[in-house]
């Protein structure tokens, strides 16, 4: 079976890498892909949000399965497009319907869903443009810090945490005024939860589910979790504090009610669910849902999956997921992200990358790269993720950092303290 992965980041490279390990006798395509995917798959120069272009390539290359890597095509309804098109309805698409994708596409939808199904999360209020005074009064009833979330997709930048009331009001005015475009015209204001975060992932066919390896990622640009938020500077799996007792709570209180809640509301969901969680005391709470794998979490959880990912995805389509087992590598996997100078602010592209071929004992996943003639150059803020295995977290991290030392490009930066709080 020929398989198409939609996206261009480290997550999509990790998916292509896994599928290329003898899992399929067909070809692997990635659209649009990056310099790394071009070495193990066929890159297609199309926009995943242009569904007619995707359809053309699916037909042209006789593709039997499409894995949607990023959230935007899902929120825009690519699953519905496939299921309603006579020529595409028999193609397996891994990803939820547009309605199911609202778990990520609308913070308000997700909070209301959790309220309906008794899933633990922070208290909140939702306000739209024109309700500034009501929002200000609501914040006066809250303890600091204030958590402000743009309701819609904002490229991972729509969450702001502020200690000062006046600063929070100014930020809220900016969000209503278009700081995050249409995504911020509605804002969810949440109570702040104190604890340590982790990410839990499941694959579901809408009825059954299978839990994948968990991970902890590091969003802040600076060491000690300081500075601006990024798309993720590194990740670790497994998470030491996510023991059996804690994960039993996660499954009983969060995973099962989520899958059953989707089914009870007749929401079509076939794909990955990413639970962004926080451990407060001994209990798990949901910070957010995502409707696809995380990045850079994918670069640590996929290398830990020993089972055939292809078989797992096929079982989502044919109804046999409930009979499948997920075999997991017990070793640690860590990934450390190399980023462009200036990221997450403004940065330059086109910097020549050297030394990737010198890395051994690790896998270098490409996130923001492209080919320029015979050279690999930077094309994004997050450039490379160096993933390594180890019997301890320290052993895996040592390999990742050793690999990074062999790679260079102008302005390269990375965090030296991934896993510091574990």
HUPE-V975967 format. One record per helix or strand. SS is the DSSP state (alpha for helix, beta for strand). FROM is the first residue (numbers start at 0). TO is the last residue. If there is no record, write none. Layout:
BEGIN
SS FROM TO
SS FROM TO
END
This chain:
BEGIN
beta 1 6
alpha 9 18
beta 27 31
alpha 36 38
beta 41 43
alpha 50 59
beta 62 67
alpha 70 75
alpha 77 83
beta 91 93
alpha 101 104
alpha 106 115
beta 120 120
beta 123 127
alpha 131 139
beta 145 149
beta 158 161
alpha 164 175
alpha 180 183
beta 185 189
beta 195 203
beta 208 210
beta 214 216
beta 219 221
beta 225 228
beta 233 236
alpha 243 263
beta 270 279
beta 282 289
alpha 297 303
beta 304 304
alpha 308 317
alpha 320 322
beta 327 327
beta 331 338
beta 351 351
beta 353 353
alpha 355 357
beta 361 365
beta 368 371
beta 374 377
beta 381 389
alpha 392 404
beta 407 407
beta 412 412
END
